[in-house]
């Protein structure tokens, strides 16, 4: 039995020596070719980081031709495909079919605004929302201007059975330099009971509420505005920061 143990131990030592020799030859080959071990390690880490970001940052939803239209005594219709994007008629809106969980970020890009009336101009993003025979239930972020004598405002609101609850969850005036012909890019961060609106990448407004925990996302146009947009994308929180 002891002779067998000695042979097994000898084989293990020879195996370890073979691994060490193989590793030494590989490192020597890399050095001769001008590649350092630190470079190999860094590339391996970057590759793992990229794979992790890709795996965790897939899109949760994206605009498509399939929208649930808003149509009742208040809303007039849905969202239709247009040239290079989508068109939303005045007092129209719709939700994407995907029902999402509680935490995500929404990006609305390529927005074009045609204010066809002098009053009630604006558009918005619905989130954690549902729409049925009772109307819209959920949250909305909007930019709105009642008339030219009043400033444009941004605000978060809650909707219950088709009615917008007043006062808003949070609101603020837009600067006097706000230009409807060049509206800012919107990004909404939805996390737990907190919602944050970013305008051109900068945080602008935060609200809190815990009534609705899940639902769909969508786009609406106010009654004085015809809206176009290129895309609506929903991603997990922190994807842009992780990708950098």
C-alpha positions in Angstrom: 0.0 0.0 0.0 2.8 2.4 0.9 4.5 1.8 -2.5 1.2 2.7 -4.3 1.0 6.0 -2.3 4.5 6.9 -3.2 3.8 6.3 -6.9 0.6 8.4 -6.7 2.5 11.2 -5.0 5.2 11.1 -7.6 2.6 11.3 -10.4 1.0 14.4 -8.7 4.4 16.1 -8.5 5.1 15.4 -12.1 1.7 16.8 -13.1 2.3 20.0 -11.2 5.7 20.4 -12.7 4.2 19.9 -16.2 1.6 22.6 -15.5 4.2 25.1 -14.3 6.4 24.4 -17.3 3.4 24.9 -19.7 2.6 28.2 -18.0 6.2 29.4 -18.2 6.4 28.5 -21.9 3.1 30.4 -22.5 4.3 33.5 -20.6 7.7 33.4 -22.4 5.8 33.2 -25.8 3.7 36.2 -24.9 6.8 38.2 -23.8 8.7 37.4 -27.0 5.7 38.6 -29.1 5.6 41.9 -27.2 2.4 41.2 -25.1 2.6 41.6 -21.4 0.8 39.5 -18.8 -0.9 42.6 -17.4 -2.3 43.4 -20.9 -3.8 39.9 -21.1 -5.3 40.3 -17.6 -6.8 43.7 -18.4 -8.4 42.5 -21.7 -9.8 39.5 -19.9 -11.4 41.7 -17.2 -12.7 44.1 -19.8 -14.3 41.2 -21.7 -16.0 39.9 -18.6 -17.2 43.4 -17.7 -18.7 43.8 -21.2 -20.4 40.4 -21.1 -21.9 41.3 -17.7 -23.2 44.6 -18.9 -24.6 43.0 -22.1 -26.3 40.3 -20.1 -27.9 42.7 -17.5 -28.7 45.6 -19.8 -30.9 44.1 -22.5 -33.8 46.3 -23.5 -37.0 45.7 -21.5 -39.2 47.3 -24.1 -39.0 49.3 -27.3 -41.5 51.2 -29.5 -43.1 49.1 -32.2 -46.2 49.1 -34.4 -48.1 47.4 -31.6 -49.6 50.0 -29.2 -52.7 49.8 -27.0 -54.6 52.9 -28.1 -56.3 55.3 -25.7 -59.9 55.9 -27.0 -62.8 57.0 -24.8 -64.7 60.1 -23.9 -61.4 61.9 -23.1 -58.8 60.3 -25.4 -59.3 60.4 -29.2 -57.0 57.6 -30.5 -53.7 55.8 -30.6 -50.1 56.1 -31.9 -49.5 55.4 -35.6 -46.2 54.7 -37.5 -44.9 57.6 -39.5 -41.8 58.6 -41.5 -38.8 57.5 -39.4 -40.8 57.1 -36.3 -44.3 57.5 -34.8 -47.1 60.1 -34.8 -49.4 61.0 -31.9 -52.5 63.1 -32.8 -53.9 65.7 -30.3 -55.3 64.1 -27.2 -54.1 60.7 -28.4 -51.8 58.2 -26.7 -51.0 54.5 -26.3 -49.1 52.0 -24.2 -46.6 49.3 -25.3 -48.0 45.8 -24.6 -45.1 44.8 -22.3 -46.1 44.9 -18.6 -42.9 45.9 -16.7 -41.8 45.6 -13.1 -41.1 48.4 -10.7 -37.6 49.6 -11.7 -36.3 50.9 -15.1 -35.3 53.9 -17.2 -37.3 55.3 -20.1 -35.8 57.2 -23.0 -37.9 59.2 -25.4 -35.8 60.3 -28.4 -36.2 62.3 -31.6 -39.2 64.4 -30.4 -40.9 66.8 -32.8 -43.7 69.1 -31.7 -46.3 70.9 -33.8 -48.4 73.2 -31.6 -51.6 73.4 -33.7 -53.5 75.4 -31.1 -52.5 78.3 -28.9 -53.6 76.5 -25.7 -52.9 73.3 -23.9 -49.6 72.4 -25.7 -47.5 69.5 -24.5 -46.9 65.8 -24.3 -46.0 63.2 -21.8 -44.7 59.7 -20.8 -46.9 57.3 -19.1 -45.4 54.6 -16.8 -46.5 51.9 -14.4 -49.8 52.4 -16.3 -52.8 50.3 -17.4 -55.7 51.2 -19.6 -59.1 49.5 -19.7 -62.8 50.4 -19.7 -62.3 52.5 -16.6 -59.6 54.6 -18.3 -56.0 55.2 -17.5 -54.5 54.2 -14.2 -50.8 54.9 -13.4 -48.3 57.7 -13.5 -47.4 60.3 -16.1 -44.5 62.8 -16.7 -45.5 65.8 -18.8 -44.3 69.1 -20.2 -47.2 71.4 -20.7 -48.1 75.0 -21.4 -51.7 76.1 -20.8 -51.3 79.3 -22.9 -48.7 81.8 -24.0 -49.3 84.0 -20.9 -48.1 81.2 -18.6 -44.8 79.4 -18.4 -44.3 75.9 -19.6 -44.1 73.5 -16.7 -43.0 69.9 -16.2 -44.7 67.7 -13.6 -45.4 64.2 -12.4 -49.0 63.2 -11.9 -51.1 60.2 -10.9 -54.1 59.0 -12.8 -57.0 57.0 -11.2 -59.8 55.6 -13.4 -59.1 58.0 -16.2 -58.9 61.1 -14.0 -55.7 63.1 -13.4 -55.4 63.7 -9.6 -54.7 67.3 -8.6 -52.4 68.7 -7.4 -49.5 67.0 -9.2 -47.0 64.8 -7.3 -44.3 67.4 -8.2 -44.0 70.3 -10.6 -41.7 73.1 -11.7 -41.6 75.9 -14.2 -39.4 75.6 -17.3 -37.0 78.4 -18.0 -38.1 81.3 -20.2 -35.7 80.0 -22.8 -37.7 76.8 -23.3 -38.3 76.4 -27.0 -41.1 74.1 -28.3 -39.3 73.7 -31.7 -36.3 72.2 -29.9 -37.7 70.2 -27.0 -35.2 68.5 -24.6 -34.5 64.8 -24.6 -36.4 63.1 -21.8 -35.2 60.3 -19.6 -37.3 59.0 -16.6 -35.8 56.9 -13.9 -38.4 54.8 -12.1 -37.1 53.1 -8.9 -39.2 52.0 -6.0 -41.5 54.8 -4.9 -39.2 57.5 -6.5 -39.3 59.0 -10.0 -36.7 61.3 -11.5 -36.9 63.2 -14.7 -33.8 64.1 -16.6 -33.8 66.8 -19.3 -30.8 66.6 -21.7 -29.1 64.3 -19.2 -29.5 66.6 -16.2 -31.8 65.7 -13.2 -34.7 68.2 -13.2 -37.6 66.9 -11.1 -38.2 64.2 -8.5 -41.5 62.8 -7.2 -42.5 60.0 -4.8 -45.6 57.8 -4.7 -46.3 54.1 -4.0 -49.8 53.5 -5.4 -48.8 51.6 -8.5 -46.0 49.0 -8.5 -46.0 47.8 -12.2 -47.6 48.4 -15.6 -46.8 49.6 -19.1 -45.1 52.6 -20.6 -46.4 54.9 -23.3 -46.6 58.3 -24.9 -49.4 60.9 -25.0 -50.0 64.2 -26.7 -51.9 67.2 -25.2 -54.9 68.6 -27.0 -53.0 71.5 -28.6 -50.1 69.5 -29.9 -49.4 67.0 -32.6 -46.4 64.9 -31.6 -43.8 62.9 -33.5 -41.0 60.8 -32.0 -38.4 58.4 -33.2 -38.1 55.9 -30.4 -39.2 54.9 -26.9 -36.8 52.5 -25.1 -37.0 51.0 -21.7 -33.8 49.6 -20.0 -32.7 48.4 -16.6 -31.4 51.1 -14.3 -27.8 52.0 -14.5 -27.0 50.5 -18.0 -25.5 53.7 -19.4 -23.2 54.1 -16.4 -22.1 50.5 -16.4 -21.4 50.5 -20.1 -19.0 53.4 -19.6 
